[in-house]
């Protein structure tokens, strides 16, 4: 009797463990919330640093803090990153299917869709992805616009000799956030 109970308990436990292992079911809502929290955190840190220490110091926010803040908002189940067609950091390079989605976002934007509604879910062999467009706002022009202050330009060129991420106008598609859930 005791053995029977033990076996039942054990198989029950194993069942529960199995269930919890396979419940990493991604939800689009969760992915959206994750991006929202990350984007808000990043923007607040960026704008605050620009005001208190100026744009050159704020470059470090994007350079150092963006990956760190992304890390903070990531967990075992998912990873957040940023990408674009025109990139500043070569590590943010989009894969070929991601480039297709970014081009599709540009197309939809040109056809009049609102930038905030541009998103997509993509199921790949290595995971489930949620991709959301990032628009170019006014504060972004300091470092991604047409006329950069010489000190900003010097610092950017020093850190990113192959920088492609300038020349954006307000309202342009700057890039995208990606939340990746591992399979
Ligand atoms: C103070 C300068 C600065 C400002 C302001 C700024 N950025 Fe950036 N941005 C950078 C730097 C530096 C990087 C490279 C970060 C890295 O090394 O990953 C970057 C990278 C990015 C990337 C990742 C893709 C790439 O090009 O490597 C996106 C997307 C992006 N910025 C969007 C924005 C948006 C949207 C805003 C406005 C809310 C903004 N940035 C404002 C400096 C800035």
Boltz pocket constraint, residues with backbone or C-beta under 6 A from the ligand:
constraints:
  - pocket:
      binder: B
      contacts: [[A, 43], [A, 46], [A, 55], [A, 56], [A, 57], [A, 58], [A, 59], [A, 60], [A, 62], [A, 63], [A, 64], [A, 66], [A, 67], [A, 82], [A, 83], [A, 84], [A, 86], [A, 87], [A, 88], [A, 89], [A, 90], [A, 92], [A, 134], [A, 135], [A, 136], [A, 137], [A, 139], [A, 140], [A, 141], [A, 142], [A, 143], [A, 144], [A, 165], [A, 174], [A, 175], [A, 176]]
      max_distance: 6.0
